[in-house]
Amino acid sequence: MSDLTLDLLRLLGVVALVLANGFFVAAEFALVSVRHTRVEELIQQGNTGARAVKKALEDPDRFIAATQLGITIASLGLGWLGEPALAHQIEPVVALFPKQWVSVASHSISAAIAFAAITFLHVVVGELMPKSIALQRPETTALLVARPTLVTALLFKPAIWALNGTGNLLLRLVGMRAASGHELVHSVEELKMLVEASEESGVLEDSERKMLHAVFDFGELTAREVMVPRTEVIAVEADAPLHALIHIAIAHPHTQFPIYEGDIDHVIGLAHVKDLVRVQHDERRTATVRGLMREIMFVPDTTRLDNLLQQFRAKRQHAAVLLDEFGGTAGFVTLDNLMAKIVGEVRDPFDKSAPEIQNLPDGSVLVDGLTLIEDVNAFFGLSLHDDNYDTIAGFVLGRLGRMAKVGDTVEADGANLKVEAMDGLRIARLSLRHPKPEKNTD
């Protein structure tokens, strides 16, 4: 075989090894990045290549090991074959330079140039380009590389088994366990960042972003933060006649009412308005609320919402009485209160009460005293905080240091809060004026 033919074969070998390296790099990133749900969708559409992708995804450790083995073999082969082959081609060119420059180190100079060229080719064509292609088009790339990767995994099955086993053994020796599946696991904060990026790119609407954030934060909230507080609970006395419950149900947009004996600290059950339908008309005149009583849950007001939701599901309940640290009634919470933290409040068409936050003609905003401080902060972009109170009314009371009266004002974080209405000793409504409100409502 002539030297020219040998040199040509070496150069072709270099090209083949670079392409092989690129193939295995693309295969690794594609199999890690492709969405399982999209693969299932392609299978349902009759795409036969998707079945090979699914098979690879069912045993990711094995097939990722196959791609890494391929990358390693290609890289070693490129170093073994590429540098000498290219250096041999460069030496005649280097020999043209003045002899005093190259007489001693012509081979070293050729080898250095060849090494730099091979490294550049390896990194750009064999690593960066295939990685970018696989990340931008994971589905298309996975469909192209799945079958060849399956063949590679089959051919090198003993070697892959030995390499995986050795790696896992070494990890166990240093007190670690092998990660399985090459799955991407994100923290809640990372998921929030992904949601923000998805909204910025136009994939998600603002309402969808808010809902996803609410889901992430759901487990961190406690029942106290979503409850109807004790002073706002609409309850009925156990021995009250049924027509009293009917009047209460008509006057308030609720379907469930706690039943108590003596006072609200002694809740004994729950009345549901649909039970009234089952009672004959004549019975309503003589029967008492006690006859309709259902069981009711009792939970601490510090119960986390995710735990409370599980209890609702397990006990097939939709409401619970919240108890404070002294065993008294702190408030009342329903499944609707929990869902409102995720999807937002959906107002009942029969609910004629004013919304928590309303725009006023003078540019200020009317706020219900029971509105949570965190909701006011989110609406206005404020940073109000009080360790002792959850509501904006409590915040104002804390700042005043005394019982409030209509006309009292408080300045905080650039905002002016003014007491507009009282309900006994409770602040019912406040007006809030802020120079740069974050959002507006209709």
PLY file of the C-alpha trace (Angstrom):
ply
format ascii 1.0
element vertex 442
property float x
property float y
property float z
element edge 441
property int vertex1
property int vertex2
end_header
0.00 0.00 0.00
1.45 3.37 -1.02
2.18 6.12 1.47
-0.45 8.34 -0.19
-3.15 5.70 0.24
-2.12 5.13 3.85
-2.21 8.84 4.61
-5.64 9.13 2.99
-6.98 6.24 5.08
-5.61 7.84 8.23
-7.32 11.15 7.45
-10.59 9.34 6.69
-10.20 7.56 10.03
-9.80 10.92 11.77
-13.01 12.22 10.15
-14.87 9.02 11.06
-13.75 9.20 14.69
-14.78 12.85 15.00
-18.20 12.03 13.54
-18.53 9.00 15.83
-17.69 11.17 18.84
-20.30 13.69 17.72
-22.88 10.96 17.25
-22.47 9.60 20.77
-22.47 13.10 22.29
-25.72 13.89 20.46
-27.18 10.55 21.56
-26.38 11.19 25.23
-27.86 14.69 25.34
-30.90 13.72 23.25
-31.79 10.75 25.45
-31.42 12.87 28.58
-33.38 15.85 27.21
-36.25 14.24 25.30
-39.64 14.39 27.05
-41.19 11.03 27.91
-44.69 12.37 27.25
-43.70 13.44 23.74
-42.24 9.99 23.04
-45.54 8.37 24.11
-47.41 10.77 21.84
-45.20 9.81 18.87
-45.77 6.11 19.59
-49.53 6.67 19.53
-49.09 8.40 16.17
-47.44 5.24 14.82
-43.83 6.43 14.77
-41.74 3.24 14.90
-38.54 5.10 15.81
-40.20 6.34 18.98
-40.45 2.75 20.23
-36.66 2.48 20.11
-36.40 5.76 22.03
-38.82 4.46 24.66
-36.80 1.26 25.03
-33.65 3.31 25.61
-35.43 5.51 28.15
-36.63 2.45 30.08
-33.00 1.58 30.93
-31.21 4.95 30.80
-28.16 3.88 32.82
-27.30 1.19 30.31
-27.73 3.35 27.23
-26.05 6.43 28.67
-23.12 4.15 29.56
-23.09 2.97 25.93
-22.83 6.55 24.67
-20.09 7.38 27.17
-18.17 4.28 26.16
-18.52 5.31 22.52
-17.31 8.84 23.29
-14.31 7.51 25.21
-13.28 5.04 22.49
-13.69 7.67 19.77
-11.67 10.24 21.74
-8.86 7.81 22.50
-8.80 6.64 18.89
-8.68 10.22 17.68
-5.70 10.95 19.91
-3.93 7.76 18.84
-4.56 8.13 15.10
-5.24 11.80 14.51
-2.16 13.52 15.87
0.44 11.33 14.09
-1.53 11.36 10.82
-1.88 15.13 10.76
1.67 15.74 12.00
2.97 13.59 9.14
1.16 15.84 6.67
2.40 19.03 8.32
6.11 18.11 8.54
6.85 18.85 4.84
5.31 22.29 5.25
7.34 23.00 8.39
10.49 21.92 6.54
10.08 24.90 4.18
10.87 27.32 7.00
14.51 28.45 7.56
16.60 25.57 8.82
17.90 27.50 11.82
14.25 27.66 13.02
13.23 24.06 12.53
16.34 21.94 12.21
16.10 20.77 15.81
12.36 20.73 16.52
10.57 20.22 13.21
8.75 17.13 14.48
7.79 18.79 17.76
6.41 21.83 15.94
4.44 19.59 13.59
3.09 17.57 16.51
2.04 20.73 18.38
0.21 22.13 15.35
-1.45 18.76 14.73
-2.51 18.51 18.38
-4.08 21.98 18.29
-5.93 21.22 15.05
-7.23 17.86 16.27
-8.33 19.39 19.59
-10.18 22.18 17.78
-11.88 19.69 15.47
-12.75 17.40 18.38
-14.24 20.13 20.57
-16.17 22.01 17.88
-17.37 19.25 15.56
-17.27 16.34 17.98
-18.68 18.03 21.11
-20.23 21.50 20.85
-22.13 21.17 17.57
-23.82 17.83 18.33
-24.64 18.95 21.87
-26.33 22.12 20.60
-28.27 20.20 17.96
-29.45 17.61 20.49
-30.56 20.24 23.00
-32.41 22.28 20.40
-34.05 19.29 18.69
-34.08 16.47 21.26
-37.01 14.58 19.70
-35.63 14.54 16.15
-32.13 13.67 17.37
-33.39 10.91 19.68
-35.34 9.31 16.82
-32.17 9.28 14.68
-29.76 7.93 17.28
-31.95 5.50 19.24
-31.55 2.40 17.05
-27.76 2.72 16.53
-27.40 3.29 20.27
-29.40 0.13 20.98
-27.07 -1.82 18.69
-24.00 -0.33 20.41
-25.41 -1.20 23.84
-26.02 -4.78 22.68
-22.53 -5.19 21.18
-20.78 -3.82 24.25
-23.19 -5.27 26.83
-20.50 -7.18 28.81
-18.20 -4.14 28.91
-21.06 -1.82 29.92
-22.13 -4.21 32.67
-18.58 -4.41 33.99
-18.05 -0.64 33.86
-21.37 0.17 35.56
-20.77 -2.46 38.21
-17.25 -1.23 38.94
-18.39 2.39 39.14
-21.24 1.54 41.51
-18.91 -0.52 43.70
-16.41 2.34 44.00
-19.21 4.74 44.92
-20.40 2.41 47.67
-16.86 2.16 49.02
-16.80 5.93 49.56
-20.25 5.95 51.15
-22.29 7.11 48.16
-24.96 5.46 46.08
-25.21 5.45 42.31
-27.67 7.94 40.83
-30.22 6.20 38.65
-31.68 7.28 35.39
-29.78 10.49 34.70
-33.01 12.24 35.56
-33.05 15.98 36.07
-34.28 16.79 39.58
-35.12 20.42 40.30
-35.67 22.18 43.58
-38.82 24.26 44.06
-36.84 27.47 43.51
-35.40 26.08 40.26
-38.89 25.11 39.11
-40.06 28.66 39.82
-37.20 29.99 37.68
-38.22 27.62 34.88
-41.79 28.89 35.13
-40.59 32.51 34.96
-38.46 31.69 31.91
-41.43 29.96 30.26
-43.59 33.04 30.78
-40.90 35.34 29.38
-40.63 33.16 26.27
-44.40 33.27 25.77
-45.09 29.62 26.61
-47.10 30.48 29.75
-49.66 33.20 30.41
-49.34 35.36 33.53
-52.36 33.63 35.09
-50.77 30.23 34.49
-47.51 31.41 36.07
-49.37 32.61 39.17
-51.22 29.31 39.46
-48.01 27.28 39.23
-46.31 29.47 41.84
-49.34 28.96 44.08
-48.98 25.18 43.70
-45.29 25.37 44.66
-46.09 27.48 47.75
-49.18 25.50 48.76
-47.38 23.11 51.10
-45.68 25.96 52.96
-48.94 27.66 53.95
-50.87 26.84 57.11
-54.62 26.61 57.63
-54.50 29.79 59.71
-53.49 31.74 56.60
-56.59 30.77 54.60
-59.22 30.30 57.32
-62.33 32.32 57.99
-61.38 33.82 61.39
-63.48 33.17 64.45
-65.10 36.62 64.40
-66.29 36.07 60.81
-67.57 32.49 61.17
-71.30 32.15 60.49
-72.42 29.41 62.87
-75.77 28.17 64.17
-76.84 26.98 67.63
-77.63 23.26 67.83
-81.12 23.71 69.28
-82.12 26.49 66.89
-85.17 25.68 64.72
-84.58 24.71 61.11
-86.21 27.86 59.79
-83.44 29.83 61.54
-80.85 27.88 59.54
-82.86 28.55 56.37
-82.78 32.31 57.02
-79.02 32.16 57.68
-78.42 30.17 54.47
-80.43 32.70 52.44
-78.55 35.64 53.95
-75.06 34.22 53.40
-73.46 32.65 50.29
-72.26 29.53 52.11
-73.33 25.91 52.01
-71.78 24.70 55.28
-72.26 26.12 58.77
-70.66 24.96 62.04
-73.13 23.89 64.75
-72.28 24.82 68.34
-73.60 24.38 71.86
-73.47 27.40 74.11
-70.79 29.36 72.25
-68.52 29.15 69.21
-65.77 27.49 71.29
-67.95 24.39 71.57
-68.55 23.36 67.97
-70.13 19.90 67.83
-70.93 19.37 64.16
-71.70 20.75 60.74
-74.90 21.66 58.90
-75.05 21.45 55.10
-77.79 23.33 53.28
-78.54 20.46 50.92
-79.71 18.45 53.94
-82.54 20.97 54.26
-83.93 19.71 50.95
-84.39 16.25 52.43
-86.50 17.54 55.30
-90.25 17.66 54.74
-91.89 21.07 54.82
-93.79 20.37 58.04
-90.65 19.16 59.81
-88.91 22.45 59.19
-91.32 24.17 61.53
-90.66 21.87 64.50
-87.28 20.18 63.97
-83.99 21.65 65.21
-80.62 22.04 63.55
-79.25 19.22 65.71
-81.25 16.73 63.64
-79.24 17.64 60.50
-75.88 17.58 62.20
-72.96 15.94 60.42
-69.54 15.11 61.79
-66.91 17.80 61.50
-63.12 17.69 61.56
-61.02 19.47 64.17
-57.41 20.33 63.33
-54.80 22.73 64.75
-54.65 26.10 63.00
-50.96 25.41 62.29
-51.76 22.42 60.05
-50.09 22.75 56.64
-52.43 22.98 53.69
-51.05 19.92 51.90
-51.60 17.86 55.06
-55.09 19.30 55.53
-55.97 18.46 51.93
-54.88 14.85 52.53
-57.08 14.71 55.64
-60.05 16.08 53.69
-59.54 13.36 51.09
-59.02 10.55 53.60
-62.03 11.48 55.76
-64.20 12.59 52.84
-64.74 15.98 54.45
-64.87 19.45 52.90
-64.62 21.58 56.04
-62.86 21.72 59.39
-62.85 23.74 62.59
-59.41 25.14 63.41
-58.29 25.08 67.03
-55.84 27.49 68.61
-53.17 26.52 71.14
-55.69 26.76 74.00
-58.23 24.45 72.36
-60.60 27.26 71.45
-62.04 27.89 68.00
-59.58 29.89 65.90
-61.58 29.77 62.69
-63.26 27.69 60.03
-61.77 26.41 56.77
-63.32 24.72 53.75
-62.02 23.00 50.66
-62.96 26.13 48.71
-60.55 28.16 50.85
-57.74 25.77 49.96
-58.53 25.76 46.25
-58.70 29.57 46.22
-54.99 29.66 47.13
-54.22 27.86 43.86
-56.75 29.07 41.30
-57.68 32.34 42.98
-61.01 33.25 44.50
-64.04 32.37 42.38
-66.85 34.51 43.69
-70.29 32.97 44.04
-72.88 34.73 41.83
-75.12 35.02 44.90
-72.36 36.59 46.97
-73.15 40.31 47.11
-70.31 41.20 49.46
-67.72 43.64 48.23
-64.42 42.30 46.93
-61.42 42.45 49.23
-59.73 45.17 47.15
-61.64 47.92 45.28
-60.51 51.02 43.41
-61.97 54.31 44.67
-62.59 57.44 42.54
-59.95 59.46 44.42
-57.22 57.03 43.35
-56.97 55.19 46.65
-57.95 51.57 47.11
-60.47 50.18 49.59
-59.21 47.05 51.33
-61.10 44.58 53.50
-59.56 44.44 56.96
-59.28 40.65 56.76
-57.13 40.77 53.62
-53.83 39.01 54.27
-50.74 41.20 54.51
-49.02 39.06 51.87
-51.89 39.72 49.43
-51.62 43.48 50.00
-47.86 43.25 49.45
-48.36 41.33 46.20
-50.99 43.79 44.93
-49.06 46.98 45.69
-45.46 45.76 45.59
-45.03 46.60 49.28
-42.93 44.92 51.98
-45.25 45.15 54.99
-44.52 42.63 57.74
-45.70 41.91 61.26
-44.77 38.81 63.26
-47.91 39.05 65.39
-50.61 39.58 62.75
-51.61 37.98 59.44
-54.19 40.53 58.20
-53.87 44.15 57.14
-56.26 45.14 59.96
-53.96 43.46 62.46
-50.98 45.26 60.93
-52.68 48.63 61.45
-53.64 47.72 65.03
-50.04 46.76 65.73
-48.81 50.11 64.42
-51.44 52.10 66.33
-50.77 50.31 69.62
-54.41 50.83 70.70
-57.93 50.07 69.55
-58.64 51.71 66.22
-61.34 54.20 65.30
-62.59 55.54 61.99
-60.16 58.10 60.58
-56.99 56.63 62.12
-54.06 56.58 59.68
-50.79 54.66 59.53
-47.78 55.29 57.27
-45.73 52.27 56.22
-43.35 51.56 53.33
-44.48 54.69 51.48
-48.17 53.78 51.74
-50.92 55.53 53.69
-53.50 53.29 55.38
-56.67 54.90 56.75
-59.41 53.21 58.79
-62.68 53.73 56.89
-65.15 51.46 58.71
-65.35 49.52 61.97
-67.36 46.42 62.89
-67.52 46.69 66.65
-63.90 46.63 67.76
-62.70 45.15 64.47
-61.34 47.17 61.54
-63.74 46.29 58.72
-62.40 48.40 55.83
-59.32 50.50 55.15
-58.34 52.80 52.33
-54.79 52.49 51.07
-53.01 55.08 48.99
-49.70 54.18 47.40
-47.80 56.42 44.96
-46.86 53.55 42.62
-49.34 50.68 42.83
-48.09 47.49 41.27
-51.44 46.44 39.81
-54.99 47.64 39.32
-58.39 46.03 39.41
-61.56 46.94 37.56
0 1
1 2
2 3
3 4
4 5
5 6
6 7
7 8
8 9
9 10
10 11
11 12
12 13
13 14
14 15
15 16
16 17
17 18
18 19
19 20
20 21
21 22
22 23
23 24
24 25
25 26
26 27
27 28
28 29
29 30
30 31
31 32
32 33
33 34
34 35
35 36
36 37
37 38
38 39
39 40
40 41
41 42
42 43
43 44
44 45
45 46
46 47
47 48
48 49
49 50
50 51
51 52
52 53
53 54
54 55
55 56
56 57
57 58
58 59
59 60
60 61
61 62
62 63
63 64
64 65
65 66
66 67
67 68
68 69
69 70
70 71
71 72
72 73
73 74
74 75
75 76
76 77
77 78
78 79
79 80
80 81
81 82
82 83
83 84
84 85
85 86
86 87
87 88
88 89
89 90
90 91
91 92
92 93
93 94
94 95
95 96
96 97
97 98
98 99
99 100
100 101
101 102
102 103
103 104
104 105
105 106
106 107
107 108
108 109
109 110
110 111
111 112
112 113
113 114
114 115
115 116
116 117
117 118
118 119
119 120
120 121
121 122
122 123
123 124
124 125
125 126
126 127
127 128
128 129
129 130
130 131
131 132
132 133
133 134
134 135
135 136
136 137
137 138
138 139
139 140
140 141
141 142
142 143
143 144
144 145
145 146
146 147
147 148
148 149
149 150
150 151
151 152
152 153
153 154
154 155
155 156
156 157
157 158
158 159
159 160
160 161
161 162
162 163
163 164
164 165
165 166
166 167
167 168
168 169
169 170
170 171
171 172
172 173
173 174
174 175
175 176
176 177
177 178
178 179
179 180
180 181
181 182
182 183
183 184
184 185
185 186
186 187
187 188
188 189
189 190
190 191
191 192
192 193
193 194
194 195
195 196
196 197
197 198
198 199
199 200
200 201
201 202
202 203
203 204
204 205
205 206
206 207
207 208
208 209
209 210
210 211
211 212
212 213
213 214
214 215
215 216
216 217
217 218
218 219
219 220
220 221
221 222
222 223
223 224
224 225
225 226
226 227
227 228
228 229
229 230
230 231
231 232
232 233
233 234
234 235
235 236
236 237
237 238
238 239
239 240
240 241
241 242
242 243
243 244
244 245
245 246
246 247
247 248
248 249
249 250
250 251
251 252
252 253
253 254
254 255
255 256
256 257
257 258
258 259
259 260
260 261
261 262
262 263
263 264
264 265
265 266
266 267
267 268
268 269
269 270
270 271
271 272
272 273
273 274
274 275
275 276
276 277
277 278
278 279
279 280
280 281
281 282
282 283
283 284
284 285
285 286
286 287
287 288
288 289
289 290
290 291
291 292
292 293
293 294
294 295
295 296
296 297
297 298
298 299
299 300
300 301
301 302
302 303
303 304
304 305
305 306
306 307
307 308
308 309
309 310
310 311
311 312
312 313
313 314
314 315
315 316
316 317
317 318
318 319
319 320
320 321
321 322
322 323
323 324
324 325
325 326
326 327
327 328
328 329
329 330
330 331
331 332
332 333
333 334
334 335
335 336
336 337
337 338
338 339
339 340
340 341
341 342
342 343
343 344
344 345
345 346
346 347
347 348
348 349
349 350
350 351
351 352
352 353
353 354
354 355
355 356
356 357
357 358
358 359
359 360
360 361
361 362
362 363
363 364
364 365
365 366
366 367
367 368
368 369
369 370
370 371
371 372
372 373
373 374
374 375
375 376
376 377
377 378
378 379
379 380
380 381
381 382
382 383
383 384
384 385
385 386
386 387
387 388
388 389
389 390
390 391
391 392
392 393
393 394
394 395
395 396
396 397
397 398
398 399
399 400
400 401
401 402
402 403
403 404
404 405
405 406
406 407
407 408
408 409
409 410
410 411
411 412
412 413
413 414
414 415
415 416
416 417
417 418
418 419
419 420
420 421
421 422
422 423
423 424
424 425
425 426
426 427
427 428
428 429
429 430
430 431
431 432
432 433
433 434
434 435
435 436
436 437
437 438
438 439
439 440
440 441
